[in-house]
Amino acid sequence: MSRGVVERAARSAITGLFVNVALVVVKIGAGLLGNSYALVADGVESATDVFSSIIVWRGITISARSADEDFHFGYGKAETVAAAAVSVLLLGAALGIAVQAIREIIRPHEGPAAFTLVVLVCVIVIKESLFRRVRTVSGEIASRALESDAWHHRSDAITSGAAFAGISLALIGGPAWAPADDWAALLASGIIAFNGFRLLRPAVLDLMDRAPEPQILERVRSAACAVDTVGCCETPGRLSSSHSRHCASPCGCEYTSVMSCRRPLRESSS
């Protein structure tokens, strides 16, 4: 990555970090005061967002380092490791929320306070806006880690939406519907877990050196074949092969070819 791209990605991660710190305090505090476990669970999910933003920020800055004697192919995999770590955090948050939600469903308790709905509306607007901003940046710079961080923000908005629905049902239905708040938290945990698995799979595949998409490989091959001294597979009497892998952004590629014998080796390899 260029320095400008790294700085842009880092700014997005740091912005998310500060927003999440503020939301953790607001949501957990409002949830405890308003007797809403769905809002407390939402705050816990935001706490994992704080750690994920730190991980993404460090992963992006490390991946920008140039290749050296210890890492001949550079540090691009650091961003992929960050993406996998964020996905695992999502899965861990989903499990913790689900366990506590089931406990609250089994144990009778008072319904939530009405003011928690106002808090949740503000949270949904903030987190959805942050998701759209970070995802736009991740698409422009092809950052897997930043994409995971963006979906972490979307997961937070979804859990807030589920909490809003559950609290609304609990307030409208009265004491008999008080557990609706906890069922909302349980539903939100399932959505978070789904996003965690969805983001973890491509990160793991990239760590296993999965080949890039066919259209990317074709562009690499076309660029190599455009050099008249590089042998291409469709040319009689020549042999060539390429090995590519995802390595954050851009992809890493090795192209092996038998050079033409019509020109000196030094001239062919220049």
Backbone as CSV, one residue per row, in Angstrom:
resi,resn,N_x,N_y,N_z,CA_x,CA_y,CA_z,C_x,C_y,C_z
1,MET,0.834,-1.199,0.000,0.000,0.000,0.000,0.872,1.253,0.000
2,SER,0.393,2.315,-0.661,1.090,3.584,-0.624,0.853,4.249,0.730
3,ARG,1.677,5.231,1.016,1.560,5.905,2.308,0.197,6.595,2.456
4,GLY,-0.279,7.202,1.353,-1.563,7.881,1.400,-2.710,6.931,1.693
5,VAL,-2.661,5.747,1.079,-3.712,4.749,1.296,-3.699,4.275,2.739
6,VAL,-2.496,4.017,3.267,-2.375,3.561,4.658,-2.917,4.606,5.624
7,GLU,-2.579,5.866,5.384,-3.049,6.931,6.267,-4.573,7.050,6.220
8,ARG,-5.148,6.888,5.031,-6.601,6.974,4.909,-7.284,5.828,5.656
9,ALA,-6.746,4.619,5.495,-7.309,3.467,6.188,-7.160,3.602,7.693
10,ALA,-5.996,4.091,8.131,-5.752,4.264,9.568,-6.698,5.296,10.164
11,ARG,-6.968,6.369,9.428,-7.900,7.391,9.920,-9.301,6.809,10.124
12,SER,-9.719,5.944,9.192,-11.039,5.326,9.321,-11.109,4.448,10.565
13,ALA,-10.034,3.677,10.796,-10.009,2.793,11.961,-9.987,3.592,13.264
14,ILE,-9.215,4.679,13.295,-9.102,5.473,14.513,-10.414,6.208,14.806
15,THR,-11.069,6.689,13.739,-12.377,7.344,13.928,-13.369,6.371,14.563
16,GLY,-13.401,5.140,14.035,-14.272,4.118,14.611,-13.919,3.806,16.043
17,LEU,-12.638,3.851,16.366,-12.185,3.571,17.724,-12.770,4.573,18.721
18,PHE,-12.651,5.855,18.432,-13.143,6.876,19.361,-14.668,6.852,19.466
19,VAL,-15.342,6.636,18.343,-16.805,6.552,18.381,-17.247,5.382,19.246
20,ASN,-16.578,4.237,19.096,-16.959,3.041,19.848,-16.720,3.204,21.348
21,VAL,-15.650,3.879,21.717,-15.380,4.113,23.140,-16.519,4.907,23.762
22,ALA,-16.969,5.938,23.051,-18.074,6.757,23.570,-19.365,5.946,23.654
23,LEU,-19.615,5.106,22.640,-20.854,4.335,22.628,-20.871,3.252,23.707
24,VAL,-19.724,2.694,24.028,-19.662,1.690,25.094,-20.157,2.293,26.407
25,VAL,-19.661,3.471,26.734,-20.051,4.133,27.980,-21.544,4.463,27.972
26,VAL,-22.020,5.009,26.851,-23.420,5.434,26.768,-24.363,4.233,26.842
27,LYS,-24.087,3.190,26.073,-25.019,2.058,25.988,-25.051,1.225,27.267
28,ILE,-23.894,0.918,27.799,-23.883,0.123,29.032,-24.483,0.916,30.189
29,GLY,-24.151,2.199,30.254,-24.717,3.028,31.313,-26.230,3.143,31.204
30,ALA,-26.730,3.396,29.986,-28.176,3.517,29.779,-28.874,2.177,30.004
31,GLY,-28.216,1.088,29.610,-28.810,-0.234,29.798,-28.961,-0.595,31.266
32,LEU,-27.958,-0.266,32.062,-28.030,-0.563,33.495,-29.065,0.315,34.191
33,LEU,-29.083,1.584,33.833,-30.049,2.495,34.442,-31.480,2.202,33.980
34,GLY,-31.624,1.795,32.713,-32.944,1.549,32.158,-33.392,0.111,32.230
35,ASN,-32.624,-0.747,32.898,-32.994,-2.152,33.087,-33.210,-2.886,31.760
36,SER,-32.298,-2.654,30.806,-32.396,-3.295,29.496,-31.134,-4.098,29.211
37,TYR,-31.269,-5.453,29.266,-30.089,-6.249,28.964,-29.755,-6.181,27.481
38,ALA,-30.736,-5.990,26.622,-30.453,-5.870,25.195,-29.520,-4.693,24.936
39,LEU,-29.716,-3.602,25.663,-28.851,-2.435,25.499,-27.475,-2.681,26.109
40,VAL,-27.430,-3.392,27.229,-26.135,-3.767,27.814,-25.370,-4.668,26.859
41,ALA,-26.074,-5.643,26.268,-25.442,-6.537,25.296,-24.926,-5.758,24.103
42,ASP,-25.691,-4.755,23.700,-25.266,-3.895,22.605,-23.982,-3.159,22.977
43,GLY,-23.890,-2.742,24.232,-22.682,-2.079,24.698,-21.476,-3.004,24.718
44,VAL,-21.711,-4.249,25.092,-20.630,-5.243,25.075,-20.127,-5.452,23.644
45,GLU,-21.067,-5.492,22.695,-20.682,-5.646,21.298,-19.859,-4.455,20.829
46,SER,-20.199,-3.271,21.314,-19.420,-2.080,20.978,-18.021,-2.150,21.586
47,ALA,-17.912,-2.797,22.755,-16.598,-2.959,23.378,-15.682,-3.804,22.498
48,THR,-16.245,-4.839,21.865,-15.439,-5.632,20.935,-15.073,-4.800,19.709
49,ASP,-15.933,-3.840,19.349,-15.609,-2.930,18.250,-14.363,-2.112,18.562
50,VAL,-14.210,-1.736,19.829,-13.029,-0.962,20.231,-11.760,-1.762,19.955
51,PHE,-11.762,-3.016,20.401,-10.587,-3.861,20.186,-10.377,-4.143,18.700
52,SER,-11.466,-4.326,17.967,-11.333,-4.611,16.535,-10.735,-3.418,15.797
53,SER,-11.115,-2.203,16.188,-10.556,-1.016,15.537,-9.060,-0.903,15.813
54,ILE,-8.648,-1.253,17.030,-7.218,-1.240,17.361,-6.473,-2.277,16.530
55,ILE,-7.041,-3.471,16.432,-6.411,-4.547,15.655,-6.294,-4.160,14.191
56,VAL,-7.367,-3.601,13.635,-7.349,-3.201,12.226,-6.313,-2.111,11.988
57,TRP,-6.265,-1.136,12.868,-5.296,-0.050,12.729,-3.865,-0.585,12.733
58,ARG,-3.547,-1.482,13.665,-2.190,-2.036,13.726,-1.905,-2.936,12.519
59,GLY,-2.914,-3.715,12.107,-2.714,-4.584,10.962,-2.411,-3.811,9.699
60,ILE,-3.127,-2.713,9.488,-2.917,-1.899,8.289,-1.546,-1.233,8.315
61,THR,-1.156,-0.691,9.457,0.143,-0.010,9.527,1.301,-0.996,9.364
62,ILE,1.166,-2.192,9.931,2.227,-3.197,9.783,2.303,-3.701,8.350
63,SER,1.160,-3.904,7.712,1.151,-4.437,6.340,1.786,-3.479,5.346
64,ALA,1.902,-2.196,5.709,2.492,-1.212,4.801,4.016,-1.255,4.797
65,ARG,4.620,-2.005,5.707,6.087,-2.079,5.753,6.640,-2.768,4.501
66,SER,7.804,-2.328,4.104,8.448,-2.909,2.924,9.081,-4.252,3.268
67,ALA,9.312,-5.048,2.242,9.966,-6.348,2.433,11.372,-6.142,2.997
68,ASP,11.824,-7.087,3.825,13.154,-7.001,4.402,13.776,-8.392,4.463
69,GLU,14.853,-8.533,5.208,15.554,-9.817,5.273,14.728,-10.887,5.974
70,ASP,13.853,-10.493,6.875,13.039,-11.457,7.606,11.775,-11.840,6.852
71,PHE,11.189,-10.894,6.124,9.955,-11.139,5.366,10.186,-10.715,3.916
72,HIS,10.586,-11.681,3.098,10.962,-11.393,1.717,9.791,-10.907,0.875
73,PHE,8.570,-11.328,1.226,7.394,-10.935,0.454,6.629,-9.784,1.119
74,GLY,7.253,-9.138,2.100,6.600,-8.019,2.764,5.716,-8.456,3.922
75,TYR,4.965,-7.503,4.460,4.140,-7.721,5.647,2.643,-7.692,5.345
76,GLY,2.282,-7.923,4.078,0.884,-7.829,3.671,-0.054,-8.745,4.429
77,LYS,0.444,-9.893,4.874,-0.419,-10.836,5.593,-0.889,-10.295,6.940
78,ALA,-0.231,-9.263,7.448,-0.638,-8.700,8.738,-2.075,-8.197,8.671
79,GLU,-2.466,-7.644,7.537,-3.836,-7.163,7.398,-4.825,-8.319,7.391
80,THR,-4.448,-9.436,6.756,-5.314,-10.609,6.734,-5.466,-11.199,8.137
81,VAL,-4.373,-11.229,8.889,-4.437,-11.705,10.276,-5.370,-10.815,11.090
82,ALA,-5.305,-9.506,10.857,-6.185,-8.577,11.559,-7.646,-8.855,11.229
83,ALA,-7.931,-9.125,9.953,-9.303,-9.423,9.541,-9.811,-10.691,10.234
84,ALA,-8.954,-11.711,10.319,-9.346,-12.954,10.986,-9.577,-12.715,12.481
85,ALA,-8.731,-11.899,13.094,-8.873,-11.622,14.521,-10.179,-10.888,14.813
86,VAL,-10.540,-9.935,13.957,-11.796,-9.204,14.135,-12.986,-10.155,14.015
87,SER,-12.909,-11.089,13.064,-13.988,-12.063,12.879,-14.148,-12.947,14.116
88,VAL,-13.031,-13.355,14.700,-13.080,-14.177,15.916,-13.687,-13.375,17.069
89,LEU,-13.368,-12.084,17.144,-13.966,-11.240,18.172,-15.487,-11.174,18.011
90,LEU,-15.947,-11.103,16.784,-17.383,-11.106,16.527,-18.032,-12.385,17.037
91,LEU,-17.399,-13.515,16.747,-17.943,-14.798,17.186,-17.952,-14.887,18.716
92,GLY,-16.899,-14.409,19.348,-16.847,-14.417,20.804,-17.915,-13.535,21.421
93,ALA,-18.134,-12.359,20.831,-19.176,-11.463,21.332,-20.548,-12.091,21.175
94,ALA,-20.778,-12.760,20.046,-22.071,-13.408,19.801,-22.350,-14.490,20.840
95,LEU,-21.327,-15.282,21.160,-21.492,-16.349,22.142,-21.805,-15.777,23.524
96,GLY,-21.067,-14.758,23.929,-21.291,-14.172,25.247,-22.673,-13.549,25.378
97,ILE,-23.116,-12.851,24.330,-24.440,-12.226,24.358,-25.532,-13.292,24.419
98,ALA,-25.368,-14.377,23.642,-26.379,-15.439,23.609,-26.520,-16.105,24.968
99,VAL,-25.403,-16.395,25.623,-25.443,-17.060,26.933,-26.155,-16.190,27.958
100,GLN,-25.794,-14.898,28.000,-26.410,-14.017,28.992,-27.882,-13.758,28.672
101,ALA,-28.235,-13.695,27.380,-29.633,-13.480,27.001,-30.504,-14.642,27.456
102,ILE,-29.999,-15.856,27.308,-30.763,-17.034,27.752,-30.961,-17.008,29.261
103,ARG,-29.940,-16.588,29.979,-30.065,-16.478,31.437,-31.144,-15.466,31.815
104,GLU,-31.182,-14.336,31.109,-32.168,-13.302,31.412,-33.583,-13.751,31.044
105,ILE,-33.710,-14.568,29.998,-35.025,-15.079,29.597,-35.579,-16.018,30.674
106,ILE,-34.704,-16.838,31.230,-35.119,-17.799,32.259,-35.463,-17.094,33.562
107,ARG,-34.732,-16.021,33.874,-34.907,-15.328,35.151,-35.855,-14.135,34.983
108,PRO,-36.984,-14.110,35.666,-37.928,-12.989,35.546,-37.289,-11.678,36.005
109,HIS,-37.648,-10.575,35.349,-37.125,-9.278,35.735,-38.068,-8.185,35.250
110,GLU,-37.819,-6.957,35.687,-38.663,-5.829,35.303,-38.420,-5.452,33.838
111,GLY,-39.416,-4.796,33.246,-39.289,-4.340,31.877,-38.337,-3.157,31.767
112,PRO,-37.856,-2.863,30.559,-36.920,-1.754,30.356,-37.611,-0.398,30.417
113,ALA,-36.794,0.642,30.586,-37.318,2.009,30.643,-37.471,2.571,29.223
114,ALA,-38.406,3.503,29.060,-38.711,4.040,27.736,-37.567,4.880,27.156
115,PHE,-36.783,5.550,28.019,-35.739,6.437,27.498,-34.649,5.677,26.733
116,THR,-34.555,4.350,26.953,-33.538,3.568,26.243,-33.791,3.543,24.736
117,LEU,-35.033,3.756,24.322,-35.346,3.782,22.895,-34.686,4.970,22.198
118,VAL,-34.646,6.101,22.884,-34.009,7.295,22.310,-32.519,7.054,22.108
119,VAL,-31.904,6.418,23.098,-30.480,6.093,23.003,-30.217,5.194,21.797
120,LEU,-31.066,4.201,21.615,-30.869,3.241,20.528,-31.043,3.880,19.156
121,VAL,-31.978,4.781,19.011,-32.161,5.466,17.725,-30.892,6.237,17.352
122,CYS,-30.326,6.944,18.309,-29.084,7.689,18.056,-27.945,6.742,17.688
123,VAL,-27.861,5.615,18.381,-26.802,4.642,18.103,-26.926,4.071,16.693
124,ILE,-28.139,3.733,16.287,-28.365,3.156,14.964,-27.915,4.121,13.870
125,VAL,-28.274,5.386,14.013,-27.898,6.394,13.015,-26.380,6.534,12.939
126,ILE,-25.730,6.613,14.093,-24.271,6.787,14.133,-23.546,5.586,13.534
127,LYS,-23.939,4.377,13.945,-23.230,3.177,13.506,-23.473,2.862,12.029
128,GLU,-24.673,3.107,11.545,-24.940,2.865,10.130,-24.152,3.856,9.261
129,SER,-24.059,5.092,9.715,-23.264,6.095,8.989,-21.792,5.701,8.977
130,LEU,-21.306,5.204,10.113,-19.911,4.783,10.200,-19.655,3.571,9.308
131,PHE,-20.612,2.637,9.266,-20.485,1.471,8.396,-20.334,1.889,6.941
132,ARG,-21.195,2.779,6.484,-21.161,3.203,5.086,-19.859,3.905,4.748
133,ARG,-19.373,4.723,5.660,-18.126,5.445,5.414,-16.932,4.493,5.338
134,VAL,-16.822,3.611,6.330,-15.675,2.699,6.382,-15.721,1.694,5.232
135,ARG,-16.912,1.211,4.887,-17.013,0.251,3.791,-16.628,0.896,2.466
136,THR,-16.990,2.156,2.261,-16.598,2.863,1.042,-15.080,2.935,0.921
137,VAL,-14.431,3.274,2.029,-12.971,3.354,2.031,-12.354,1.981,1.781
138,SER,-12.903,0.939,2.425,-12.353,-0.414,2.263,-12.474,-0.884,0.813
139,GLY,-13.583,-0.515,0.133,-13.740,-0.892,-1.264,-12.775,-0.163,-2.170
140,GLU,-12.495,1.094,-1.863,-11.593,1.884,-2.701,-10.147,1.440,-2.587
141,ILE,-9.745,0.948,-1.407,-8.350,0.535,-1.213,-8.195,-0.979,-1.138
142,ALA,-9.304,-1.731,-1.334,-9.288,-3.201,-1.322,-8.673,-3.746,-0.036
143,SER,-9.193,-3.291,1.105,-8.676,-3.707,2.403,-9.626,-4.704,3.058
144,ARG,-9.162,-5.947,3.229,-9.978,-6.980,3.863,-10.221,-6.651,5.339
145,ALA,-9.189,-6.153,6.027,-9.324,-5.840,7.452,-10.312,-4.711,7.670
146,LEU,-10.243,-3.675,6.828,-11.144,-2.547,6.974,-12.575,-2.946,6.633
147,GLU,-12.732,-3.878,5.701,-14.068,-4.379,5.388,-14.668,-5.098,6.601
148,SER,-13.846,-5.906,7.278,-14.313,-6.588,8.481,-14.715,-5.574,9.551
149,ASP,-13.935,-4.508,9.671,-14.244,-3.484,10.656,-15.556,-2.780,10.302
150,ALA,-15.785,-2.562,8.999,-17.037,-1.929,8.571,-18.235,-2.791,8.946
151,TRP,-18.134,-4.091,8.706,-19.249,-4.983,9.044,-19.424,-5.133,10.546
152,HIS,-18.364,-4.876,11.276,-18.502,-4.845,12.736,-19.411,-3.689,13.131
153,HIS,-19.259,-2.550,12.450,-20.136,-1.413,12.704,-21.578,-1.746,12.307
154,ARG,-21.758,-2.422,11.178,-23.104,-2.794,10.751,-23.727,-3.762,11.758
155,SER,-22.931,-4.703,12.279,-23.446,-5.634,13.287,-23.927,-4.885,14.519
156,ASP,-23.201,-3.842,14.882,-23.601,-3.031,16.033,-24.930,-2.335,15.760
157,ALA,-25.096,-1.834,14.530,-26.366,-1.191,14.170,-27.512,-2.205,14.197
158,ILE,-27.231,-3.440,13.767,-28.262,-4.483,13.763,-28.665,-4.863,15.182
159,THR,-27.684,-5.022,16.059,-28.007,-5.359,17.448,-28.802,-4.233,18.101
160,SER,-28.480,-3.005,17.747,-29.240,-1.875,18.283,-30.669,-1.894,17.757
161,GLY,-30.836,-2.249,16.477,-32.181,-2.354,15.910,-32.993,-3.451,16.578
162,ALA,-32.347,-4.593,16.823,-33.033,-5.694,17.510,-33.403,-5.292,18.934
163,ALA,-32.491,-4.590,19.593,-32.779,-4.122,20.951,-33.951,-3.144,20.945
164,PHE,-33.996,-2.272,19.945,-35.104,-1.312,19.835,-36.442,-2.042,19.694
165,ALA,-36.472,-3.075,18.829,-37.702,-3.839,18.628,-38.116,-4.559,19.914
166,GLY,-37.136,-5.178,20.585,-37.447,-5.913,21.815,-37.949,-5.007,22.922
167,ILE,-37.293,-3.861,23.099,-37.714,-2.927,24.150,-39.095,-2.363,23.832
168,SER,-39.355,-2.085,22.558,-40.670,-1.571,22.169,-41.769,-2.577,22.502
169,LEU,-41.526,-3.849,22.202,-42.512,-4.886,22.524,-42.717,-4.995,24.031
170,ALA,-41.620,-4.903,24.769,-41.719,-5.010,26.231,-42.513,-3.847,26.816
171,LEU,-42.341,-2.662,26.261,-43.065,-1.494,26.772,-44.539,-1.528,26.380
172,ILE,-44.812,-1.972,25.150,-46.198,-2.015,24.684,-46.978,-3.147,25.349
173,GLY,-46.352,-4.307,25.467,-47.035,-5.482,25.995,-47.130,-5.557,27.498
174,GLY,-46.355,-4.739,28.209,-46.399,-4.762,29.659,-45.532,-5.859,30.256
175,PRO,-45.712,-6.189,31.532,-44.872,-7.172,32.231,-44.809,-8.534,31.536
176,ALA,-45.911,-8.945,30.922,-45.924,-10.254,30.266,-44.941,-10.322,29.103
177,TRP,-44.620,-9.167,28.524,-43.705,-9.111,27.378,-42.297,-8.641,27.761
178,ALA,-42.020,-8.577,29.035,-40.696,-8.114,29.486,-39.542,-8.910,28.879
179,PRO,-39.666,-10.255,28.713,-38.553,-11.015,28.116,-38.280,-10.688,26.647
180,ALA,-39.163,-9.914,25.990,-38.933,-9.578,24.579,-37.602,-8.863,24.392
181,ASP,-37.232,-8.086,25.385,-35.937,-7.395,25.374,-34.791,-8.401,25.274
182,ASP,-34.880,-9.488,26.012,-33.820,-10.505,26.026,-33.848,-11.358,24.755
183,TRP,-35.054,-11.638,24.244,-35.141,-12.374,22.980,-34.519,-11.560,21.850
184,ALA,-34.651,-10.253,21.917,-34.024,-9.391,20.919,-32.501,-9.519,20.979
185,ALA,-31.967,-9.587,22.197,-30.522,-9.756,22.348,-30.072,-11.108,21.802
186,LEU,-30.894,-12.148,22.010,-30.561,-13.475,21.501,-30.567,-13.491,19.965
187,LEU,-31.557,-12.823,19.379,-31.614,-12.719,17.921,-30.407,-11.971,17.381
188,ALA,-30.046,-10.910,18.059,-28.892,-10.121,17.628,-27.615,-10.948,17.669
189,SER,-27.491,-11.830,18.662,-26.277,-12.661,18.758,-26.156,-13.591,17.556
190,GLY,-27.288,-14.085,17.064,-27.258,-14.936,15.877,-26.800,-14.175,14.652
191,ILE,-27.244,-12.933,14.511,-26.833,-12.108,13.370,-25.340,-11.800,13.447
192,ILE,-24.867,-11.507,14.652,-23.437,-11.220,14.831,-22.599,-12.447,14.488
193,ALA,-23.039,-13.628,14.932,-22.304,-14.864,14.649,-22.252,-15.133,13.142
194,PHE,-23.355,-14.889,12.453,-23.388,-15.092,11.003,-22.358,-14.205,10.303
195,ASN,-22.310,-12.937,10.693,-21.330,-12.028,10.094,-19.901,-12.442,10.437
196,GLY,-19.707,-12.953,11.651,-18.376,-13.414,12.032,-17.888,-14.552,11.158
197,PHE,-18.745,-15.556,10.931,-18.375,-16.667,10.058,-18.173,-16.205,8.626
198,ARG,-19.018,-15.294,8.177,-18.942,-14.826,6.788,-17.632,-14.092,6.519
199,LEU,-17.131,-13.362,7.494,-15.891,-12.617,7.329,-14.655,-13.465,7.624
200,LEU,-14.816,-14.493,8.472,-13.666,-15.315,8.840,-13.220,-16.208,7.690
201,ARG,-14.166,-16.736,6.922,-13.834,-17.688,5.860,-12.860,-17.107,4.833
202,PRO,-13.129,-15.943,4.223,-12.170,-15.432,3.240,-10.820,-15.087,3.853
203,ALA,-10.807,-14.645,5.124,-9.537,-14.332,5.775,-8.692,-15.592,5.940
204,VAL,-9.337,-16.695,6.347,-8.608,-17.964,6.505,-8.098,-18.462,5.153
205,LEU,-8.919,-18.350,4.121,-8.500,-18.774,2.783,-7.302,-17.965,2.292
206,ASP,-7.286,-16.678,2.583,-6.152,-15.844,2.193,-4.889,-16.228,2.965
207,LEU,-5.048,-16.586,4.243,-3.894,-17.031,5.030,-3.327,-18.339,4.488
208,MET,-4.186,-19.130,3.824,-3.742,-20.392,3.213,-3.259,-20.189,1.780
209,ASP,-3.037,-18.917,1.409,-2.511,-18.566,0.079,-3.455,-18.965,-1.047
210,ARG,-4.729,-18.674,-0.871,-5.695,-18.905,-1.942,-5.325,-18.058,-3.156
211,ALA,-5.526,-18.615,-4.345,-5.260,-17.882,-5.581,-6.278,-16.772,-5.762
212,PRO,-5.899,-15.657,-6.369,-6.855,-14.574,-6.635,-7.919,-14.996,-7.642
213,GLU,-8.864,-14.123,-7.912,-9.937,-14.393,-8.848,-9.370,-14.592,-10.253
214,PRO,-10.051,-15.403,-11.099,-9.563,-15.682,-12.457,-9.285,-14.428,-13.268
215,GLN,-10.103,-13.388,-13.122,-9.883,-12.187,-13.924,-8.583,-11.487,-13.551
216,ILE,-8.191,-11.585,-12.278,-6.915,-11.000,-11.865,-5.757,-11.798,-12.435
217,LEU,-5.873,-13.141,-12.397,-4.826,-13.988,-12.958,-4.671,-13.745,-14.455
218,GLU,-5.764,-13.525,-15.149,-5.706,-13.280,-16.581,-4.993,-11.965,-16.888
219,ARG,-5.217,-10.970,-16.043,-4.527,-9.693,-16.236,-3.018,-9.848,-16.030
220,VAL,-2.628,-10.671,-15.020,-1.209,-10.927,-14.777,-0.592,-11.630,-15.978
221,ARG,-1.276,-12.658,-16.477,-0.776,-13.419,-17.610,-0.666,-12.549,-18.864
222,SER,-1.664,-11.710,-19.078,-1.648,-10.839,-20.258,-0.497,-9.850,-20.187
223,ALA,-0.248,-9.318,-18.989,0.856,-8.378,-18.825,2.192,-9.050,-19.079
224,ALA,2.328,-10.318,-18.622,3.580,-11.047,-18.842,3.776,-11.381,-20.318
225,CYS,2.699,-11.804,-20.963,2.795,-12.190,-22.370,3.018,-10.993,-23.284
226,ALA,2.744,-9.792,-22.786,2.970,-8.601,-23.602,4.453,-8.330,-23.802
227,VAL,5.295,-8.949,-22.948,6.751,-8.830,-23.099,7.208,-9.899,-24.076
228,ASP,7.842,-9.496,-25.181,8.130,-10.462,-26.252,9.142,-11.529,-25.869
229,THR,9.915,-11.295,-24.786,10.897,-12.300,-24.373,10.359,-13.282,-23.351
230,VAL,9.106,-13.100,-22.933,8.499,-14.000,-21.949,7.670,-15.038,-22.674
231,GLY,7.908,-16.305,-22.356,7.165,-17.374,-23.001,5.761,-17.484,-22.453
232,CYS,4.783,-17.724,-23.334,3.391,-17.889,-22.933,2.937,-19.287,-23.292
233,CYS,1.980,-19.789,-22.533,1.606,-21.191,-22.640,1.047,-21.544,-24.007
234,GLU,0.452,-20.550,-24.729,-0.120,-20.915,-26.006,0.896,-20.837,-27.150
235,THR,2.133,-20.412,-26.833,3.154,-20.290,-27.861,3.925,-21.587,-27.989
236,PRO,3.996,-22.217,-29.190,4.697,-23.494,-29.359,6.163,-23.369,-28.973
237,GLY,6.676,-24.386,-28.294,8.084,-24.432,-27.955,8.455,-23.640,-26.724
238,ARG,7.446,-23.057,-26.043,7.735,-22.282,-24.840,6.914,-22.817,-23.666
239,LEU,7.426,-22.628,-22.488,6.747,-23.120,-21.289,6.718,-22.008,-20.253
240,SER,5.554,-21.766,-19.655,5.466,-20.739,-18.621,4.438,-21.148,-17.590
241,SER,4.563,-20.597,-16.386,3.597,-20.861,-15.329,3.618,-19.692,-14.353
242,SER,2.513,-19.502,-13.650,2.453,-18.435,-12.662,1.830,-18.965,-11.386
243,HIS,2.271,-18.420,-10.263,1.726,-18.775,-8.957,1.372,-17.474,-8.251
244,SER,0.110,-17.347,-7.866,-0.360,-16.110,-7.254,-1.047,-16.420,-5.932
245,ARG,-1.141,-15.395,-5.101,-1.817,-15.545,-3.816,-2.331,-14.189,-3.371
246,HIS,-3.394,-14.226,-2.553,-3.875,-13.007,-1.939,-2.899,-12.602,-0.852
247,CYS,-2.535,-11.351,-0.848,-1.628,-10.850,0.188,-2.043,-9.428,0.524
248,ALA,-3.188,-9.332,1.205,-3.785,-8.021,1.496,-4.000,-7.305,0.184
249,SER,-3.399,-6.173,-0.020,-3.533,-5.421,-1.265,-2.185,-4.816,-1.598
250,PRO,-1.613,-5.118,-2.780,-2.175,-5.923,-3.851,-1.875,-7.409,-3.674
251,CYS,-2.198,-8.217,-4.705,-1.910,-9.650,-4.665,-0.430,-9.885,-4.941
252,GLY,0.094,-10.983,-4.419,1.458,-11.363,-4.732,1.462,-12.361,-5.870
253,CYS,2.429,-12.263,-6.771,2.447,-13.140,-7.935,3.881,-13.478,-8.307
254,GLU,4.126,-14.753,-8.597,5.402,-15.197,-9.136,5.139,-15.767,-10.523
255,TYR,5.909,-15.322,-11.516,5.709,-15.799,-12.890,7.010,-16.429,-13.363
256,THR,6.930,-17.707,-13.694,8.104,-18.449,-14.155,7.964,-18.727,-15.643
257,SER,9.015,-18.441,-16.409,8.912,-18.595,-17.857,10.250,-19.008,-18.440
258,VAL,10.193,-19.760,-19.524,11.382,-20.065,-20.316,11.560,-18.938,-21.313
259,MET,12.709,-18.274,-21.278,12.949,-17.136,-22.141,13.258,-17.577,-23.578
260,SER,13.018,-16.659,-24.468,13.301,-16.936,-25.867,14.804,-17.063,-26.071
261,CYS,15.222,-18.005,-26.918,16.649,-18.217,-27.183,17.147,-17.348,-28.337
262,ARG,16.264,-16.546,-28.882,16.666,-15.724,-30.011,17.483,-14.517,-29.579
263,ARG,17.463,-14.212,-28.298,18.185,-13.042,-27.796,19.028,-13.454,-26.622
264,PRO,20.105,-12.723,-26.320,20.954,-13.054,-25.169,20.140,-13.030,-23.881
265,LEU,20.530,-13.890,-22.908,19.807,-13.986,-21.654,19.761,-12.656,-20.925
266,ARG,20.882,-11.921,-20.932,20.922,-10.655,-20.217,19.899,-9.681,-20.826
267,GLU,19.755,-9.679,-22.124,18.815,-8.787,-22.774,17.375,-9.254,-22.535
268,SER,17.149,-10.579,-22.497,15.804,-11.107,-22.301,15.285,-10.849,-20.899
269,SER,16.194,-10.842,-19.933,15.767,-10.704,-18.547,15.720,-9.259,-18.089
270,SER,16.099,-8.348,-18.929,16.125,-6.938,-18.537,14.746,-6.329,-18.560
